Amino acid sequence: MANFNKFGGGGMNMQQMMKQAQKLQEDMKRAQAELEAAEIEGVSGGGLVTVVMSGKKKILAVRIKPEAVDPDDVEMLEDLISAACHDAFNKSEELYNEKMGAYAQLM
């Protein structure tokens, strides 16, 4: 009879490896679902503009306070929106790395 453990060293059999792989897959799916459900807020202008983004970096909402709207300075509003998007993206990226970093080598 062939010795299938001669290369394994630790003696982990195929069934244990399959269970471990299945658990890893379930954990990764759970982390992805948590990212999808997460709502991260990016803010600029001291709260004048807020961008809400999912953990998967999808913009869910943009909120602009009326005092941020100045028809004579549209460029400032554009900058505030851009800054809030960047803030939300960076926070979303941090959350993604926290949740999925352990799986990065597997993907």
SULJO-V831657 format. One record per backbone hydrogen bond with DSSP energy under -1.0 kcal/mol. NH is the residue of the N-H (numbers start at 1). CO is the residue of the C=O. Records with the same first field share a line. If there is no record, write none. Layout:
NH->CO / CO
//
This chain:
9->5
10->8
17->13
18->14
19->15
20->16
21->17
22->18
23->19
24->20
25->21
26->22
27->23
28->24
29->25
30->26
31->27
32->28
33->29
34->30
35->31
36->32
37->33
38->34
40->53
42->51
44->49
49->44
50->63
51->42
52->61
53->40
54->58
55->35
57->54
60->52
61->52
63->50
65->48
68->65
69->66
73->70
77->73
78->74
79->75
80->76
81->77
82->78
83->79
84->80
85->81
86->82
87->83
88->84
89->85
90->86
91->87
92->88
93->89
94->90
95->91
96->92
97->93
98->94
99->95
100->96
101->97
103->100
106->103
107->103
//
